[in-house]
C-alpha cells in the first residue's frame, strides 16, 4: 500500500465525507471559522482517503471545559490534533499510527496535544509517543489529555 500524506485544506469536503455524521455536524458548520488556523492532513491509498485528521493552531470547535483549561499549551508551542479518523473498512492496518508518523516527519520539532474520551485509546497514543498529562475529574464525561514532544 503506497500512502500519500496530503494537505487537504483546498478540498476539505473530501475529508469531511469520511467522518461519522456526528463529527461532520460539529466541524462542517464551523470550518469557515477554523480553516485559517487549522490544517487537514489525509492519507490516500491511490485516490481513496483512508485516514485523516485536523491539526489546530489554537482552539477547535466545541472545546470542553477540561480542554479549555489547557489552552496555555498553545502558547507553549503545542498544536492540537483532532478528528483523527480511519475509514472502517481499513481499520487494523496501523493507518492512524502511519498518519501520526507522517505528521511528525512533516514537522520534526513540533509538539502536539489531544484529548480522548475513551480510556482504551490511551494505549494507542502512548504506543505512538504520547504521554498522559491529565485525567479529568468529571465522572459523567471522562477525558484524558495526552501530549507529544519530539526527542531532541
C-alpha positions in Angstrom: 0.0 0.0 0.0 1.6 3.2 -1.2 0.3 6.0 1.1 0.5 9.7 0.3 0.3 12.3 3.1 -1.6 15.3 1.7 -2.7 18.7 3.0 -6.4 18.7 2.0 -7.4 22.3 3.0 -8.2 23.2 -0.6 -10.9 20.5 -0.7 -11.9 19.7 2.8 -15.3 18.2 1.8 -13.4 15.0 0.8 -12.2 14.6 4.4 -15.5 15.6 6.0 -17.3 13.0 3.9 -15.4 10.1 5.5 -16.2 11.3 9.1 -19.0 10.0 11.2 -22.1 12.1 10.9 -21.9 13.5 14.5 -18.4 14.7 13.8 -19.5 16.2 10.5 -22.3 18.1 12.3 -19.7 19.7 14.5 -16.8 20.6 12.1 -18.5 21.3 8.8 -20.6 24.2 10.1 -17.6 25.6 11.9 -15.0 25.1 9.2 -15.0 28.6 7.8 -14.1 29.9 11.3 -11.2 27.5 11.7 -9.8 27.0 8.2 -7.2 29.7 8.5 -5.8 28.2 11.8 -6.2 24.5 11.0 -4.8 22.1 8.5 -6.4 18.9 7.3 -4.0 16.1 6.6 -5.1 12.8 5.0 -3.5 9.5 4.0 -4.5 8.5 0.5 -4.1 5.0 -0.9 -4.2 5.6 -4.7 -7.1 8.1 -4.8 -9.0 6.9 -1.8 -8.8 8.7 1.5 -8.2 6.0 4.1 -7.4 8.2 7.2 -7.1 11.8 8.2 -7.2 14.3 10.9 -7.0 18.0 11.6 -4.2 20.0 13.3 -5.4 23.1 15.0 -3.1 26.1 15.7 -5.4 27.2 18.5 -8.8 26.3 19.8 -11.2 23.9 18.0 -15.0 23.6 17.7 -16.8 22.6 20.9 -13.8 22.6 23.3 -14.8 21.2 26.6 -14.1 23.0 29.9 -11.4 20.4 30.5 -9.7 21.2 27.2 -10.1 25.0 27.7 -8.2 24.7 31.0 -5.2 23.6 28.9 -5.3 26.3 26.2 -1.9 27.5 27.7 -0.4 24.6 25.7 -0.8 26.6 22.5 1.4 29.4 24.0 4.0 26.7 24.8 4.2 25.7 21.1 1.8 22.8 21.1 -0.7 22.2 18.3 -4.0 20.3 18.9 -4.8 17.1 17.0 -8.5 16.5 16.4 -10.9 14.4 14.4 -8.3 11.6 13.7 -10.3 9.0 11.8 -9.6 5.8 9.8 -12.4 4.6 7.5 -13.9 1.4 8.9 -13.0 -0.9 6.0 -9.3 0.0 6.5 -9.1 -0.5 10.3 -6.4 -2.7 11.9 -3.8 -1.7 9.3 -2.0 0.8 11.6 -3.2 3.7 9.4 -3.7 6.0 12.4 -0.2 5.3 13.5 1.1 5.9 10.0 -0.8 9.2 9.9 0.8 10.3 13.2 4.3 9.2 11.9 3.8 11.2 8.7 2.7 14.2 10.7 5.7 14.0 13.0 8.0 13.6 9.9 6.4 16.7 8.3 7.0 18.8 11.4 10.0 17.2 13.2 10.3 19.6 16.1 6.5 20.1 16.6 4.8 19.3 19.9 1.2 18.1 19.9 -1.7 17.6 22.4 -5.1 16.0 22.2 -7.8 14.7 24.4 -9.6 11.4 24.3 -13.0 10.3 25.7 -12.3 6.6 25.7 -9.6 5.5 28.0 -8.9 2.5 25.8 -7.4 4.8 23.2 -4.6 5.9 25.6 -2.7 2.7 24.9 -2.7 3.6 21.2 -1.5 7.1 21.7 1.2 6.0 24.3 2.5 3.5 21.8 2.8 6.4 19.4 4.9 8.5 21.7 2.3 10.5 23.6 2.3 10.8 27.4 -0.7 11.2 29.7 -0.7 14.7 31.2 -4.0 14.8 33.0 -7.2 12.9 33.6 -10.4 14.9 34.1 -12.3 14.7 37.4 -15.7 14.8 35.8 -17.1 11.3 36.3 -20.0 11.9 34.0 -17.8 12.6 30.9 -14.2 11.5 31.5 -11.4 12.9 29.4 -7.7 12.2 29.2 -5.2 14.7 27.9 -2.1 13.5 26.2 0.9 15.3 24.8 3.7 14.5 22.4 7.1 16.2 22.5 9.8 15.2 20.0 13.0 13.8 21.3 15.8 16.4 20.9 
